[in-house]
Amino acid sequence: MNYLAHFKQLDQILVSTRQYWQLLAFSQNALPWPQLFDKLNDLSPEKLLELEQNPDLSYAYFSDAIPQLPDLKKLTDTFSMVTKEVEFPFWLEAGIKGRKLAQLKSFVAAVDETELPVLEWCAGKGHLGRMLAFKGTKKVHSIEIQPHLCEQGTALAKKHDMNINFTQADVLQDDLSQQIKQKQHAVALHACGQLHQTLMRQAVSSHTQKLSLSPCCYHLMQDSNDYQAMSDEALQSEINLSNYDLKLALQETVTAADRITQKRTLEVEWRLGFDQLMRDVTGTDKYISVPSVSKSMFSTNFEAFCTWAAEKKSLDLPNDIDFESYYQKGKARKKITEKIELVRHLFRRPIEIWLILDRALYLQNNGYQVTVNEFCDKQVTPRNILIQAYKI
């Protein structure tokens, strides 16, 4: 695949459709797109949920109103699925929970390595390293920040007589130049944001022979609130991704339990209700975020939440507030937010593909042969893209 041409086409469409995805949904009191009023206002709650849960139906529903969508979908659905399978004995799988186990098995099945030593990045207990060792990797060096996980990983490796060594280190702060080598295969399954970017940059600097990584949590950065592109091509793009934009790429999730969904719904309604209250009290017509709070708060009541939030924002509330009225306003705002998010969600996978291609092009720019595939079904994890690179 020509990743440069793919990136340029995708970039052009995302630039031309920024009005639909590059906005803060919570800040809107009304639908921001007149051309979509009829389509959005005609949606019943049931139809909206159906579209939210089925991206293909959603693309079809909006394609006559947003003409770029058919091409956008083609550019988003182009990566093939790796269909290899691998089985492990029960003792190797013990202690690994369902979806995580499925992710690991699919990742290992897609990654071939029997000759080069493996560097396992952000290893946790080293589940990935042990599976690769069982499959044929002769030597694994695992790097993990938490000492107790290093200890547990070391014990498991010794128990099963595997050639795996752990280094306890902060990959963002410590000098790991001695650990990242040329004749090596660096692997990382779902290392978040700056963690996997650091691996890529250090591997490029060390001319590491092979890399296999599945990126995750693109918004987790230390250096900036805005995304710092990696490739020359992305650096030249008109797109400037904020932390909020990066979170959009992660909003496709495996279905949550009903109780979790209900809690999330209530939290959004309360936050939007308080936002409307704060606007009326302060006379400021813009969204101001409120800090995160323990989920136990949403087992109390809306008035208690408003009192807590007002304290956090150093806001004196009047004594005669009709809290029920503001709660109803929050519920009405949430319906608007849901419709805005439905449209924004058309672009979550395209933005993730843009980020993936930025990484692929960065590696190509630095002399690597690169392939991008899906290593498992989205029901196993929406972060199912695998970048593999080999130094030419």
Contacts in CASP RR format, 6 or more apart in sequence:
PFRMAT RR
TARGET T0000
AUTHOR 0000-0000-0000
METHOD contacts of the structure
MODEL  1
MNYLAHFKQLDQILVSTRQYWQLLAFSQNALPWPQLFDKLNDLSPEKLLE
LEQNPDLSYAYFSDAIPQLPDLKKLTDTFSMVTKEVEFPFWLEAGIKGRK
LAQLKSFVAAVDETELPVLEWCAGKGHLGRMLAFKGTKKVHSIEIQPHLC
EQGTALAKKHDMNINFTQADVLQDDLSQQIKQKQHAVALHACGQLHQTLM
RQAVSSHTQKLSLSPCCYHLMQDSNDYQAMSDEALQSEINLSNYDLKLAL
QETVTAADRITQKRTLEVEWRLGFDQLMRDVTGTDKYISVPSVSKSMFST
NFEAFCTWAAEKKSLDLPNDIDFESYYQKGKARKKITEKIELVRHLFRRP
IEIWLILDRALYLQNNGYQVTVNEFCDKQVTPRNILIQAYKI
1 78 0 8 1.000
1 372 0 8 1.000
3 357 0 8 1.000
3 360 0 8 1.000
3 361 0 8 1.000
3 364 0 8 1.000
3 370 0 8 1.000
3 372 0 8 1.000
4 233 0 8 1.000
4 361 0 8 1.000
4 364 0 8 1.000
6 75 0 8 1.000
6 78 0 8 1.000
6 357 0 8 1.000
7 231 0 8 1.000
7 233 0 8 1.000
7 234 0 8 1.000
7 354 0 8 1.000
7 357 0 8 1.000
7 358 0 8 1.000
7 361 0 8 1.000
8 233 0 8 1.000
9 71 0 8 1.000
9 75 0 8 1.000
10 72 0 8 1.000
10 75 0 8 1.000
10 76 0 8 1.000
10 350 0 8 1.000
10 353 0 8 1.000
10 354 0 8 1.000
10 357 0 8 1.000
11 233 0 8 1.000
11 234 0 8 1.000
11 237 0 8 1.000
11 238 0 8 1.000
11 239 0 8 1.000
11 354 0 8 1.000
13 68 0 8 1.000
13 71 0 8 1.000
13 72 0 8 1.000
13 75 0 8 1.000
13 350 0 8 1.000
14 21 0 8 1.000
14 239 0 8 1.000
14 347 0 8 1.000
14 350 0 8 1.000
14 351 0 8 1.000
14 354 0 8 1.000
15 237 0 8 1.000
15 238 0 8 1.000
15 239 0 8 1.000
16 68 0 8 1.000
17 66 0 8 1.000
17 68 0 8 1.000
17 72 0 8 1.000
17 347 0 8 1.000
18 239 0 8 1.000
19 32 0 8 1.000
19 33 0 8 1.000
20 33 0 8 1.000
20 66 0 8 1.000
20 343 0 8 1.000
20 344 0 8 1.000
20 346 0 8 1.000
20 347 0 8 1.000
21 245 0 8 1.000
21 248 0 8 1.000
21 343 0 8 1.000
21 344 0 8 1.000
21 346 0 8 1.000
21 347 0 8 1.000
21 351 0 8 1.000
22 242 0 8 1.000
22 245 0 8 1.000
23 32 0 8 1.000
23 340 0 8 1.000
23 344 0 8 1.000
24 244 0 8 1.000
24 287 0 8 1.000
25 337 0 8 1.000
25 340 0 8 1.000
25 341 0 8 1.000
25 344 0 8 1.000
26 271 0 8 1.000
26 272 0 8 1.000
26 275 0 8 1.000
26 287 0 8 1.000
26 289 0 8 1.000
26 337 0 8 1.000
27 286 0 8 1.000
27 287 0 8 1.000
28 336 0 8 1.000
28 337 0 8 1.000
28 340 0 8 1.000
29 333 0 8 1.000
29 336 0 8 1.000
30 336 0 8 1.000
31 37 0 8 1.000
31 40 0 8 1.000
31 41 0 8 1.000
31 336 0 8 1.000
31 339 0 8 1.000
31 340 0 8 1.000
32 340 0 8 1.000
33 40 0 8 1.000
33 343 0 8 1.000
35 65 0 8 1.000
36 62 0 8 1.000
36 65 0 8 1.000
36 66 0 8 1.000
36 343 0 8 1.000
39 61 0 8 1.000
39 62 0 8 1.000
39 65 0 8 1.000
40 339 0 8 1.000
40 342 0 8 1.000
40 343 0 8 1.000
43 51 0 8 1.000
43 339 0 8 1.000
43 342 0 8 1.000
48 338 0 8 1.000
48 339 0 8 1.000
48 342 0 8 1.000
50 57 0 8 1.000
51 57 0 8 1.000
51 58 0 8 1.000
51 61 0 8 1.000
51 342 0 8 1.000
52 58 0 8 1.000
52 338 0 8 1.000
52 342 0 8 1.000
52 345 0 8 1.000
53 255 0 8 1.000
55 252 0 8 1.000
55 345 0 8 1.000
55 346 0 8 1.000
55 349 0 8 1.000
58 342 0 8 1.000
58 345 0 8 1.000
58 346 0 8 1.000
59 69 0 8 1.000
59 70 0 8 1.000
59 72 0 8 1.000
59 73 0 8 1.000
59 346 0 8 1.000
62 69 0 8 1.000
62 343 0 8 1.000
62 346 0 8 1.000
63 69 0 8 1.000
63 70 0 8 1.000
66 346 0 8 1.000
69 346 0 8 1.000
72 346 0 8 1.000
72 347 0 8 1.000
72 350 0 8 1.000
75 350 0 8 1.000
75 353 0 8 1.000
76 349 0 8 1.000
76 350 0 8 1.000
76 353 0 8 1.000
79 372 0 8 1.000
79 373 0 8 1.000
79 374 0 8 1.000
79 385 0 8 1.000
80 373 0 8 1.000
80 374 0 8 1.000
81 373 0 8 1.000
81 374 0 8 1.000
81 375 0 8 1.000
81 377 0 8 1.000
82 106 0 8 1.000
82 109 0 8 1.000
82 110 0 8 1.000
82 373 0 8 1.000
82 374 0 8 1.000
82 375 0 8 1.000
82 386 0 8 1.000
84 109 0 8 1.000
84 110 0 8 1.000
85 105 0 8 1.000
85 109 0 8 1.000
86 105 0 8 1.000
86 108 0 8 1.000
86 109 0 8 1.000
86 131 0 8 1.000
86 135 0 8 1.000
87 105 0 8 1.000
88 105 0 8 1.000
88 131 0 8 1.000
88 134 0 8 1.000
91 160 0 8 1.000
92 130 0 8 1.000
92 131 0 8 1.000
92 134 0 8 1.000
92 160 0 8 1.000
93 101 0 8 1.000
96 104 0 8 1.000
96 127 0 8 1.000
99 254 0 8 1.000
99 380 0 8 1.000
99 381 0 8 1.000
100 127 0 8 1.000
102 376 0 8 1.000
102 380 0 8 1.000
103 189 0 8 1.000
103 190 0 8 1.000
103 376 0 8 1.000
103 380 0 8 1.000
103 381 0 8 1.000
104 127 0 8 1.000
104 128 0 8 1.000
104 131 0 8 1.000
104 189 0 8 1.000
105 131 0 8 1.000
106 375 0 8 1.000
106 376 0 8 1.000
106 380 0 8 1.000
107 128 0 8 1.000
107 189 0 8 1.000
107 212 0 8 1.000
107 214 0 8 1.000
107 375 0 8 1.000
107 376 0 8 1.000
107 386 0 8 1.000
108 128 0 8 1.000
108 131 0 8 1.000
108 132 0 8 1.000
108 135 0 8 1.000
109 375 0 8 1.000
110 212 0 8 1.000
110 373 0 8 1.000
110 375 0 8 1.000
110 386 0 8 1.000
110 388 0 8 1.000
111 132 0 8 1.000
111 187 0 8 1.000
111 212 0 8 1.000
111 386 0 8 1.000
111 388 0 8 1.000
113 132 0 8 1.000
113 135 0 8 1.000
113 136 0 8 1.000
113 137 0 8 1.000
113 185 0 8 1.000
113 187 0 8 1.000
113 210 0 8 1.000
113 212 0 8 1.000
114 135 0 8 1.000
114 136 0 8 1.000
114 137 0 8 1.000
114 138 0 8 1.000
115 138 0 8 1.000
116 183 0 8 1.000
116 184 0 8 1.000
116 185 0 8 1.000
116 209 0 8 1.000
116 210 0 8 1.000
117 137 0 8 1.000
117 138 0 8 1.000
117 139 0 8 1.000
117 140 0 8 1.000
117 141 0 8 1.000
117 181 0 8 1.000
117 183 0 8 1.000
117 184 0 8 1.000
117 185 0 8 1.000
118 129 0 8 1.000
118 132 0 8 1.000
118 137 0 8 1.000
118 139 0 8 1.000
118 140 0 8 1.000
118 141 0 8 1.000
118 184 0 8 1.000
118 185 0 8 1.000
118 186 0 8 1.000
118 187 0 8 1.000
119 140 0 8 1.000
119 141 0 8 1.000
119 143 0 8 1.000
119 179 0 8 1.000
119 180 0 8 1.000
119 181 0 8 1.000
119 184 0 8 1.000
119 185 0 8 1.000
119 186 0 8 1.000
119 187 0 8 1.000
119 208 0 8 1.000
120 126 0 8 1.000
120 128 0 8 1.000
120 129 0 8 1.000
120 132 0 8 1.000
120 140 0 8 1.000
120 141 0 8 1.000
120 142 0 8 1.000
120 143 0 8 1.000
120 187 0 8 1.000
120 188 0 8 1.000
121 143 0 8 1.000
121 171 0 8 1.000
121 186 0 8 1.000
121 187 0 8 1.000
121 188 0 8 1.000
121 191 0 8 1.000
121 195 0 8 1.000
121 196 0 8 1.000
121 199 0 8 1.000
121 213 0 8 1.000
122 143 0 8 1.000
122 144 0 8 1.000
122 145 0 8 1.000
122 171 0 8 1.000
122 188 0 8 1.000
122 191 0 8 1.000
122 192 0 8 1.000
122 195 0 8 1.000
122 196 0 8 1.000
123 129 0 8 1.000
123 142 0 8 1.000
123 143 0 8 1.000
123 144 0 8 1.000
123 149 0 8 1.000
123 153 0 8 1.000
123 166 0 8 1.000
124 142 0 8 1.000
124 144 0 8 1.000
124 146 0 8 1.000
124 149 0 8 1.000
124 150 0 8 1.000
124 153 0 8 1.000
125 149 0 8 1.000
125 152 0 8 1.000
125 153 0 8 1.000
125 156 0 8 1.000
126 142 0 8 1.000
126 144 0 8 1.000
126 149 0 8 1.000
126 153 0 8 1.000
126 156 0 8 1.000
126 157 0 8 1.000
126 164 0 8 1.000
126 166 0 8 1.000
128 187 0 8 1.000
128 189 0 8 1.000
129 137 0 8 1.000
129 140 0 8 1.000
129 142 0 8 1.000
129 164 0 8 1.000
129 187 0 8 1.000
130 140 0 8 1.000
130 156 0 8 1.000
130 157 0 8 1.000
130 160 0 8 1.000
130 162 0 8 1.000
130 164 0 8 1.000
132 140 0 8 1.000
132 187 0 8 1.000
133 140 0 8 1.000
133 157 0 8 1.000
133 162 0 8 1.000
133 163 0 8 1.000
133 164 0 8 1.000
134 160 0 8 1.000
134 162 0 8 1.000
137 185 0 8 1.000
138 163 0 8 1.000
139 163 0 8 1.000
139 164 0 8 1.000
140 157 0 8 1.000
140 162 0 8 1.000
140 163 0 8 1.000
140 164 0 8 1.000
140 165 0 8 1.000
141 164 0 8 1.000
141 165 0 8 1.000
141 167 0 8 1.000
141 179 0 8 1.000
142 150 0 8 1.000
142 153 0 8 1.000
142 164 0 8 1.000
142 165 0 8 1.000
142 166 0 8 1.000
142 167 0 8 1.000
143 166 0 8 1.000
143 167 0 8 1.000
143 169 0 8 1.000
143 171 0 8 1.000
143 176 0 8 1.000
143 179 0 8 1.000
144 150 0 8 1.000
144 166 0 8 1.000
144 167 0 8 1.000
144 168 0 8 1.000
144 169 0 8 1.000
145 168 0 8 1.000
145 169 0 8 1.000
145 170 0 8 1.000
145 171 0 8 1.000
146 168 0 8 1.000
147 168 0 8 1.000
150 166 0 8 1.000
150 167 0 8 1.000
150 168 0 8 1.000
153 164 0 8 1.000
153 166 0 8 1.000
154 164 0 8 1.000
154 165 0 8 1.000
154 166 0 8 1.000
157 163 0 8 1.000
157 164 0 8 1.000
157 165 0 8 1.000
157 166 0 8 1.000
167 176 0 8 1.000
167 179 0 8 1.000
169 176 0 8 1.000
169 179 0 8 1.000
171 195 0 8 1.000
171 198 0 8 1.000
171 199 0 8 1.000
172 194 0 8 1.000
172 195 0 8 1.000
172 198 0 8 1.000
172 222 0 8 1.000
176 202 0 8 1.000
177 202 0 8 1.000
177 206 0 8 1.000
180 186 0 8 1.000
180 199 0 8 1.000
180 202 0 8 1.000
180 203 0 8 1.000
180 205 0 8 1.000
180 206 0 8 1.000
180 208 0 8 1.000
181 206 0 8 1.000
181 208 0 8 1.000
182 206 0 8 1.000
182 207 0 8 1.000
182 208 0 8 1.000
182 209 0 8 1.000
183 209 0 8 1.000
184 206 0 8 1.000
184 208 0 8 1.000
184 209 0 8 1.000
184 210 0 8 1.000
185 208 0 8 1.000
185 209 0 8 1.000
185 210 0 8 1.000
185 211 0 8 1.000
185 212 0 8 1.000
186 199 0 8 1.000
186 203 0 8 1.000
186 208 0 8 1.000
186 210 0 8 1.000
186 211 0 8 1.000
186 212 0 8 1.000
186 213 0 8 1.000
187 211 0 8 1.000
187 212 0 8 1.000
187 213 0 8 1.000
188 195 0 8 1.000
188 196 0 8 1.000
188 199 0 8 1.000
188 212 0 8 1.000
188 213 0 8 1.000
188 214 0 8 1.000
189 213 0 8 1.000
189 214 0 8 1.000
190 214 0 8 1.000
190 215 0 8 1.000
190 216 0 8 1.000
190 217 0 8 1.000
190 381 0 8 1.000
190 383 0 8 1.000
191 199 0 8 1.000
191 213 0 8 1.000
191 215 0 8 1.000
191 216 0 8 1.000
192 216 0 8 1.000
192 217 0 8 1.000
192 220 0 8 1.000
193 215 0 8 1.000
193 216 0 8 1.000
193 217 0 8 1.000
193 218 0 8 1.000
193 219 0 8 1.000
193 220 0 8 1.000
193 221 0 8 1.000
194 220 0 8 1.000
194 221 0 8 1.000
194 222 0 8 1.000
194 223 0 8 1.000
195 220 0 8 1.000
196 213 0 8 1.000
196 215 0 8 1.000
196 216 0 8 1.000
197 230 0 8 1.000
197 359 0 8 1.000
199 211 0 8 1.000
199 213 0 8 1.000
200 211 0 8 1.000
200 213 0 8 1.000
200 230 0 8 1.000
200 359 0 8 1.000
200 362 0 8 1.000
200 363 0 8 1.000
203 211 0 8 1.000
204 362 0 8 1.000
204 363 0 8 1.000
204 366 0 8 1.000
204 368 0 8 1.000
207 391 0 8 1.000
208 391 0 8 1.000
209 390 0 8 1.000
209 391 0 8 1.000
210 388 0 8 1.000
210 389 0 8 1.000
210 390 0 8 1.000
210 391 0 8 1.000
211 363 0 8 1.000
211 368 0 8 1.000
211 387 0 8 1.000
211 388 0 8 1.000
211 389 0 8 1.000
212 386 0 8 1.000
212 387 0 8 1.000
212 388 0 8 1.000
212 389 0 8 1.000
213 386 0 8 1.000
213 387 0 8 1.000
214 375 0 8 1.000
214 383 0 8 1.000
214 384 0 8 1.000
214 385 0 8 1.000
214 386 0 8 1.000
214 387 0 8 1.000
215 355 0 8 1.000
215 356 0 8 1.000
215 359 0 8 1.000
215 383 0 8 1.000
215 385 0 8 1.000
215 387 0 8 1.000
216 250 0 8 1.000
216 383 0 8 1.000
217 250 0 8 1.000
218 227 0 8 1.000
218 246 0 8 1.000
218 249 0 8 1.000
218 250 0 8 1.000
218 352 0 8 1.000
218 355 0 8 1.000
219 243 0 8 1.000
219 246 0 8 1.000
219 247 0 8 1.000
219 250 0 8 1.000
221 227 0 8 1.000
221 228 0 8 1.000
221 243 0 8 1.000
225 242 0 8 1.000
225 243 0 8 1.000
226 240 0 8 1.000
226 241 0 8 1.000
226 242 0 8 1.000
226 243 0 8 1.000
227 240 0 8 1.000
227 241 0 8 1.000
227 242 0 8 1.000
227 243 0 8 1.000
227 245 0 8 1.000
227 246 0 8 1.000
227 355 0 8 1.000
229 235 0 8 1.000
229 237 0 8 1.000
229 358 0 8 1.000
230 358 0 8 1.000
230 359 0 8 1.000
230 361 0 8 1.000
230 362 0 8 1.000
231 357 0 8 1.000
231 358 0 8 1.000
231 359 0 8 1.000
231 360 0 8 1.000
231 361 0 8 1.000
231 362 0 8 1.000
231 364 0 8 1.000
231 365 0 8 1.000
232 361 0 8 1.000
232 365 0 8 1.000
233 358 0 8 1.000
233 361 0 8 1.000
234 354 0 8 1.000
234 357 0 8 1.000
234 358 0 8 1.000
234 361 0 8 1.000
239 354 0 8 1.000
241 351 0 8 1.000
245 351 0 8 1.000
246 351 0 8 1.000
246 355 0 8 1.000
248 344 0 8 1.000
248 345 0 8 1.000
248 347 0 8 1.000
248 348 0 8 1.000
248 351 0 8 1.000
249 348 0 8 1.000
249 349 0 8 1.000
249 351 0 8 1.000
249 352 0 8 1.000
249 355 0 8 1.000
250 348 0 8 1.000
250 352 0 8 1.000
250 382 0 8 1.000
250 383 0 8 1.000
251 341 0 8 1.000
251 345 0 8 1.000
251 348 0 8 1.000
252 345 0 8 1.000
252 348 0 8 1.000
252 349 0 8 1.000
252 378 0 8 1.000
252 382 0 8 1.000
253 382 0 8 1.000
254 378 0 8 1.000
254 379 0 8 1.000
254 380 0 8 1.000
254 381 0 8 1.000
254 382 0 8 1.000
256 264 0 8 1.000
263 295 0 8 1.000
263 298 0 8 1.000
265 334 0 8 1.000
266 298 0 8 1.000
267 295 0 8 1.000
267 298 0 8 1.000
268 334 0 8 1.000
268 337 0 8 1.000
269 327 0 8 1.000
269 330 0 8 1.000
269 331 0 8 1.000
269 333 0 8 1.000
269 334 0 8 1.000
270 298 0 8 1.000
270 302 0 8 1.000
270 305 0 8 1.000
270 306 0 8 1.000
270 327 0 8 1.000
270 330 0 8 1.000
271 290 0 8 1.000
271 309 0 8 1.000
272 329 0 8 1.000
272 330 0 8 1.000
272 333 0 8 1.000
272 334 0 8 1.000
272 337 0 8 1.000
273 302 0 8 1.000
273 326 0 8 1.000
273 327 0 8 1.000
273 329 0 8 1.000
273 330 0 8 1.000
273 333 0 8 1.000
274 290 0 8 1.000
274 305 0 8 1.000
274 306 0 8 1.000
274 309 0 8 1.000
274 310 0 8 1.000
274 326 0 8 1.000
275 287 0 8 1.000
275 288 0 8 1.000
275 290 0 8 1.000
275 330 0 8 1.000
275 333 0 8 1.000
276 326 0 8 1.000
276 329 0 8 1.000
276 330 0 8 1.000
276 333 0 8 1.000
277 306 0 8 1.000
277 317 0 8 1.000
277 321 0 8 1.000
277 326 0 8 1.000
278 284 0 8 1.000
278 288 0 8 1.000
278 309 0 8 1.000
278 310 0 8 1.000
278 313 0 8 1.000
278 315 0 8 1.000
279 285 0 8 1.000
279 286 0 8 1.000
281 315 0 8 1.000
281 317 0 8 1.000
281 318 0 8 1.000
282 315 0 8 1.000
288 313 0 8 1.000
290 309 0 8 1.000
290 312 0 8 1.000
290 313 0 8 1.000
291 312 0 8 1.000
293 305 0 8 1.000
293 308 0 8 1.000
297 304 0 8 1.000
297 305 0 8 1.000
297 308 0 8 1.000
298 305 0 8 1.000
302 323 0 8 1.000
302 324 0 8 1.000
302 326 0 8 1.000
302 327 0 8 1.000
303 323 0 8 1.000
306 317 0 8 1.000
306 321 0 8 1.000
306 323 0 8 1.000
306 326 0 8 1.000
307 317 0 8 1.000
310 316 0 8 1.000
310 317 0 8 1.000
352 385 0 8 1.000
353 385 0 8 1.000
356 372 0 8 1.000
356 385 0 8 1.000
356 387 0 8 1.000
357 372 0 8 1.000
359 387 0 8 1.000
360 370 0 8 1.000
360 372 0 8 1.000
360 387 0 8 1.000
360 389 0 8 1.000
363 370 0 8 1.000
363 387 0 8 1.000
363 389 0 8 1.000
364 370 0 8 1.000
367 391 0 8 1.000
367 392 0 8 1.000
368 389 0 8 1.000
368 390 0 8 1.000
368 391 0 8 1.000
368 392 0 8 1.000
369 389 0 8 1.000
369 390 0 8 1.000
369 391 0 8 1.000
369 392 0 8 1.000
370 387 0 8 1.000
370 388 0 8 1.000
370 389 0 8 1.000
371 387 0 8 1.000
371 388 0 8 1.000
371 389 0 8 1.000
372 385 0 8 1.000
372 386 0 8 1.000
372 387 0 8 1.000
372 388 0 8 1.000
373 385 0 8 1.000
373 386 0 8 1.000
373 388 0 8 1.000
374 384 0 8 1.000
374 385 0 8 1.000
374 386 0 8 1.000
375 384 0 8 1.000
375 385 0 8 1.000
375 386 0 8 1.000
376 384 0 8 1.000
377 384 0 8 1.000
378 384 0 8 1.000
END
